[in-house]
Amino acid sequence: MLNLGPKTIQWLAKIHVHSQADICRIGPCQVYRQLLDVGYEPNLNLLYGLLGAAMAVDWKLIAEQYRSGQLDDVVASIQDLLPTK
């Protein structure tokens, strides 16, 4: 899957996410939440990767959109889940 490395692919398999279609069906934020719920510690870059995978775009474009404020609603919806700095 675009943007997702072998470790992430393994994590996703543990929660029965095996394809871009699965990410789209479940939703990138919900997939991120599920990873947290089973004990993984994904960072914000993984959220970018999941969003990019769902939209079939490079995760760096997602990160740039975040920096420009275009993803504020997405991040706000999972703010309580994000790791603290």
Secondary structure per residue as TSV (DSSP state, phi and psi in degrees):
chain	resnum	aa	ss	phi	psi
A	1	M	-	360.0	141.1
A	2	L	T	-56.6	134.9
A	3	N	T	79.7	-8.1
A	4	L	-	-114.3	124.5
A	5	G	-	-84.1	178.8
A	6	P	H	-59.9	-39.5
A	7	K	H	-64.7	-44.3
A	8	T	H	-64.1	-40.4
A	9	I	H	-59.3	-40.6
A	10	Q	H	-64.2	-45.2
A	11	W	H	-59.1	-45.8
A	12	L	H	-63.3	-38.2
A	13	A	H	-60.3	-34.9
A	14	K	H	-65.3	-24.1
A	15	I	T	-108.1	18.0
A	16	H	T	65.1	37.4
A	17	V	-	-111.5	114.9
A	18	H	-	-123.6	-2.3
A	19	S	S	-155.6	168.0
A	20	Q	H	-59.3	-39.1
A	21	A	H	-60.8	-38.9
A	22	D	H	-63.0	-44.0
A	23	I	H	-61.9	-42.6
A	24	C	H	-66.0	-42.0
A	25	R	H	-65.0	-44.6
A	26	I	H	-81.0	-37.9
A	27	G	-	101.7	132.3
A	28	P	H	-57.1	-40.6
A	29	C	H	-67.3	-38.5
A	30	Q	H	-68.8	-37.9
A	31	V	H	-60.8	-44.9
A	32	Y	H	-58.2	-46.1
A	33	R	H	-60.6	-42.8
A	34	Q	H	-62.9	-39.2
A	35	L	H	-61.0	-42.1
A	36	L	H	-64.7	-42.2
A	37	D	H	-61.3	-30.4
A	38	V	T	-93.1	4.1
A	39	G	T	105.9	-1.2
A	40	Y	-	-76.2	161.4
A	41	E	-	-122.4	70.1
A	42	P	-	-70.1	150.2
A	43	N	-	-101.0	179.7
A	44	L	H	-63.2	-30.9
A	45	N	H	-61.8	-32.8
A	46	L	H	-67.5	-38.3
A	47	L	H	-60.5	-44.1
A	48	Y	H	-58.3	-43.3
A	49	G	H	-61.8	-42.6
A	50	L	H	-65.8	-43.0
A	51	L	H	-62.7	-43.8
A	52	G	H	-64.2	-40.3
A	53	A	H	-62.4	-40.9
A	54	A	H	-65.0	-34.3
A	55	M	H	-98.6	0.3
A	56	A	T	57.6	44.3
A	57	V	S	-130.5	159.3
A	58	D	-	-62.6	137.5
A	59	W	H	-60.3	-25.7
A	60	K	H	-66.4	-30.8
A	61	L	H	-67.5	-37.1
A	62	I	H	-65.2	-45.2
A	63	A	H	-59.6	-40.1
A	64	E	H	-65.4	-40.5
A	65	Q	H	-62.7	-39.5
A	66	Y	H	-61.5	-46.5
A	67	R	H	-62.9	-29.3
A	68	S	T	-89.7	2.5
A	69	G	T	90.6	0.6
A	70	Q	T	-73.5	-16.3
A	71	L	T	-108.0	17.8
A	72	D	H	-55.9	-41.1
A	73	D	H	-65.5	-39.5
A	74	V	H	-64.1	-49.5
A	75	V	H	-65.8	-39.6
A	76	A	H	-60.8	-32.8
A	77	S	H	-69.9	-18.9
A	78	I	T	-126.4	18.3
A	79	Q	G	-53.1	-39.5
A	80	D	G	-65.9	-15.6
A	81	L	G	-95.6	-18.7
A	82	L	S	-70.6	142.3
A	83	P	-	-62.4	143.9
A	84	T	-	-83.7	151.8
A	85	K	-	-83.0	360.0
